[in-house]
Amino acid sequence: MSQNASWLKIIASCFAVGVTVFLIPMPAPCEKNESDAHDNLAVAHILDGKKFIGQTGEKGKKAHHEDILSFNDGIFTSAACSQSGFGSGPYTAIIDTDGIHFKAEILSPDHGMLAWKGTLRGDTLDVTYTWNKKRWFWTIFRQYWFKGLLAE
């Protein structure tokens, strides 16, 4: 009987060690500490009131036409895309050491969705955006670029 009790104690001890090891939260190796918390700061409406005029085109190709990108009251608008039936949409932005980064999505009932990602450095806005349009038998997916300067 004492031999069975010894085995039960060993099994219980191993179980307790296993539970302790696997249930104690461990920090991830790439987890940021509190001093890094200010490196990326989400800021609402940081780009409001700004307008950028520049060239745009399909990725890997020369400029196709001029566009005006504007930010007002937390809303992003592309003047050229508005003429094609795309609406405006909310944007989000963060500030880090590389500049101000924004994201936005705008929709068209007939033409699909445009997803925008850009970075403002100084007075220059560099943007990439994708056009997605689901069709019956295929999906249109194209990538574009925009590079513009802050309009005074």
Backbone torsions as a table, in degrees:
resi	resn	phi	psi	omega
1	MET	NA	-38.2	-179.8
2	SER	-69.3	-27.8	178.1
3	GLN	-68.3	-40.3	176.8
4	ASN	-65.0	-39.6	178.9
5	ALA	-64.0	-37.8	177.9
6	SER	-64.2	-43.2	178.4
7	TRP	-64.2	-38.6	178.4
8	LEU	-65.5	-38.2	177.8
9	LYS	-65.2	-40.7	-179.9
10	ILE	-64.9	-45.7	-179.8
11	ILE	-63.9	-42.8	179.6
12	ALA	-63.7	-39.7	179.1
13	SER	-64.8	-44.5	178.8
14	CYS	-62.2	-41.2	178.5
15	PHE	-62.3	-44.7	-179.4
16	ALA	-62.9	-42.4	178.6
17	VAL	-64.4	-43.7	179.5
18	GLY	-61.3	-44.5	179.0
19	VAL	-62.9	-43.3	-179.7
20	THR	-61.8	-46.1	-177.3
21	VAL	-65.6	-42.7	-174.0
22	PHE	-86.7	-16.3	-178.3
23	LEU	-101.8	-13.0	177.6
24	ILE	-76.5	123.9	-179.1
25	PRO	-65.7	133.2	178.9
26	MET	-116.3	138.7	178.1
27	PRO	-68.2	142.9	176.6
28	ALA	-70.4	148.9	-177.0
29	PRO	-62.0	-28.0	-178.4
30	CYS	-103.1	12.2	-179.3
31	GLU	-66.4	135.5	179.8
32	LYS	-79.6	147.5	175.1
33	ASN	-93.7	177.1	-174.6
34	GLU	-63.2	-28.5	-180.0
35	SER	-70.4	-21.6	177.7
36	ASP	-88.5	-6.4	-173.2
37	ALA	-61.6	-26.4	-177.9
38	HIS	-91.1	-0.3	178.3
39	ASP	-67.0	-35.8	177.4
40	ASN	-121.6	112.2	-176.1
41	LEU	-120.7	113.9	176.7
42	ALA	-74.1	129.1	-176.9
43	VAL	-132.5	119.7	179.3
44	ALA	-73.4	136.2	171.6
45	HIS	63.3	21.6	-177.4
46	ILE	-62.8	-26.5	-178.3
47	LEU	-96.8	0.0	-177.5
48	ASP	-55.4	138.5	179.3
49	GLY	85.9	-1.5	-178.7
50	LYS	-99.5	144.6	179.2
51	LYS	-134.8	135.6	-178.4
52	PHE	-123.3	129.7	179.5
53	ILE	-111.6	129.5	-179.4
54	GLY	-169.4	-173.9	-178.6
55	GLN	-96.2	152.0	178.4
56	THR	-142.1	154.3	178.7
57	GLY	-169.4	175.9	178.4
58	GLU	-73.4	145.5	-177.4
59	LYS	-55.3	132.4	179.3
60	GLY	83.7	0.0	-178.9
61	LYS	-122.4	166.5	178.5
62	LYS	-70.2	169.2	179.2
63	ALA	-58.0	141.4	-179.6
64	HIS	-104.7	-40.0	-178.9
65	HIS	-163.0	170.5	177.4
66	GLU	-88.7	148.5	176.0
67	ASP	-139.8	158.6	175.1
68	ILE	-124.0	118.9	177.4
69	LEU	-103.1	131.0	-178.7
70	SER	-133.6	153.1	-178.3
71	PHE	-128.5	120.6	-179.9
72	ASN	-147.2	129.4	176.6
73	ASP	52.6	39.6	178.7
74	GLY	77.9	11.3	-176.5
75	ILE	-117.5	136.0	178.4
76	PHE	-102.5	139.1	178.5
77	THR	-138.8	136.4	169.9
78	SER	-108.0	118.5	-176.8
79	ALA	-62.0	-44.0	-178.6
80	ALA	-65.7	-40.1	-179.2
81	CYS	-72.1	-29.7	176.1
82	SER	-62.3	-36.6	178.4
83	GLN	-68.4	-19.9	178.8
84	SER	-96.6	7.6	175.9
85	GLY	99.6	3.2	177.0
86	PHE	-84.6	140.2	177.3
87	GLY	-86.2	-170.3	173.1
88	SER	-96.0	166.2	178.9
89	GLY	-153.7	160.7	179.7
90	PRO	-66.3	149.9	175.9
91	TYR	-122.2	156.3	172.0
92	THR	-120.3	153.5	-179.0
93	ALA	-146.7	147.6	172.1
94	ILE	-131.1	153.6	176.4
95	ILE	-112.0	133.5	170.3
96	ASP	-141.9	-170.9	-175.5
97	THR	-67.1	-17.0	-178.5
98	ASP	-90.0	-14.6	-179.4
99	GLY	141.0	-158.8	176.5
100	ILE	-104.7	123.3	-179.0
101	HIS	-108.2	134.6	178.2
102	PHE	-128.7	158.6	173.2
103	LYS	-136.9	145.7	177.2
104	ALA	-156.4	155.0	172.8
105	GLU	-131.0	135.8	175.3
106	ILE	-127.1	148.3	-172.9
107	LEU	-121.4	152.7	171.6
108	SER	-131.7	133.6	179.0
109	PRO	-63.4	-25.8	-177.9
110	ASP	-103.3	-25.5	-170.5
111	HIS	-114.6	0.2	176.1
112	GLY	97.1	-139.7	-173.7
113	MET	-131.4	143.5	170.8
114	LEU	-115.3	126.6	177.7
115	ALA	-110.2	123.8	-173.7
116	TRP	-112.3	140.1	172.5
117	LYS	-140.8	127.7	-178.1
118	GLY	-147.9	166.0	179.1
119	THR	-132.7	129.8	175.1
120	LEU	-100.2	120.5	174.7
121	ARG	-124.4	113.7	-175.1
122	GLY	65.9	-122.9	178.3
123	ASP	-104.1	7.4	-176.3
124	THR	-106.4	128.4	178.1
125	LEU	-108.8	118.1	175.4
126	ASP	-106.8	127.0	-173.3
127	VAL	-134.6	143.6	164.8
128	THR	-119.6	145.6	177.0
129	TYR	-148.3	152.5	-177.6
130	THR	-121.5	145.6	176.5
131	TRP	-110.1	124.2	176.3
132	ASN	-121.5	128.1	176.8
133	LYS	-139.5	114.4	179.4
134	LYS	-81.8	129.8	178.3
135	ARG	-115.2	178.2	179.5
136	TRP	-60.3	-47.2	-172.8
137	PHE	-114.4	-4.9	-179.7
138	TRP	-157.4	168.6	176.8
139	THR	-120.9	132.6	174.7
140	ILE	-82.6	128.7	176.1
141	PHE	-138.3	114.0	178.8
142	ARG	-132.7	148.7	179.7
143	GLN	-113.1	142.3	-177.7
144	TYR	-134.3	169.5	177.2
145	TRP	-133.8	157.3	173.0
146	PHE	-142.5	138.9	172.6
147	LYS	-137.5	119.7	-176.6
148	GLY	-142.0	167.3	179.6
149	LEU	-113.2	148.4	177.8
150	LEU	-60.0	127.8	178.0
151	ALA	-86.7	136.5	-179.0
152	GLU	-81.4	NA	NA
